[in-house]
Amino acid sequence: MECDECRERLYPYLDRELSPREVEEVRVHLDDCGGCESSFVFEELFLERVRSSATSDVAPRAVRERLILRIRRDLHG
């Protein structure tokens, strides 16, 4: 596995969305690649921090509205 492919799998890996085979491929690459490993460690710690500081499963209305507008704008150019 190349670094680009490993980085593409970063969030699916951290969100436990990969198949067992894909998880193993990523782990093997991380064992051999310090650069990718440090990126994964940083992002994992970041996500843990965000999850632990969340006080609710629902974003405030204003945030949801801004996200919806941004997604619509991105989809429609």
C-alpha positions in Angstrom: 0.0 0.0 0.0 1.2 3.5 -0.9 1.0 6.5 1.4 -1.7 8.2 -0.7 -3.9 5.1 -0.5 -3.3 4.9 3.2 -4.2 8.6 3.7 -7.4 8.1 1.7 -8.4 5.4 4.3 -7.6 7.6 7.3 -11.1 8.5 8.3 -12.8 5.3 7.3 -10.1 3.5 9.4 -10.6 5.8 12.4 -14.4 5.5 12.1 -14.2 1.7 11.9 -15.7 1.6 8.5 -13.1 -0.6 6.8 -13.3 -4.4 6.2 -11.0 -6.5 8.4 -8.7 -7.1 5.4 -8.5 -3.3 4.8 -7.8 -2.6 8.5 -4.9 -5.1 8.3 -3.5 -3.5 5.2 -3.6 -0.1 6.8 -2.0 -1.4 10.0 0.8 -3.1 8.1 1.5 0.2 6.3 1.4 2.2 9.5 3.9 -0.2 11.1 6.4 0.6 8.3 5.7 4.3 7.6 6.4 6.8 10.4 4.9 9.7 8.4 1.5 8.1 8.0 1.5 6.7 11.5 2.1 10.2 13.0 -0.8 11.6 10.8 -3.1 8.8 12.0 -2.1 9.3 15.7 -2.7 13.0 15.4 -6.1 12.6 13.8 -7.1 9.9 16.2 -6.3 12.1 19.2 -8.1 15.0 17.6 -11.3 12.9 17.1 -11.1 11.5 20.6 -10.9 15.1 21.9 -13.9 16.2 19.8 -15.9 13.2 20.9 -15.1 13.6 24.6 -16.0 17.3 24.5 -19.3 16.9 22.8 -22.2 17.7 25.1 -25.0 16.7 22.7 -25.6 14.5 19.7 -27.4 17.3 18.0 -25.6 20.4 16.6 -27.1 23.8 17.4 -29.7 24.9 14.8 -27.6 27.7 13.4 -24.7 25.2 12.8 -27.0 22.7 11.1 -28.4 25.5 8.9 -25.0 26.7 7.9 -23.9 23.2 7.1 -27.0 22.5 5.0 -26.4 25.7 3.0 -22.8 24.9 2.5 -23.5 21.4 1.3 -26.2 22.6 -1.1 -23.8 25.3 -2.4 -21.1 22.7 -3.0 -23.5 20.3 -4.7 -24.9 22.9 -7.0 -21.8 24.9 -7.7 
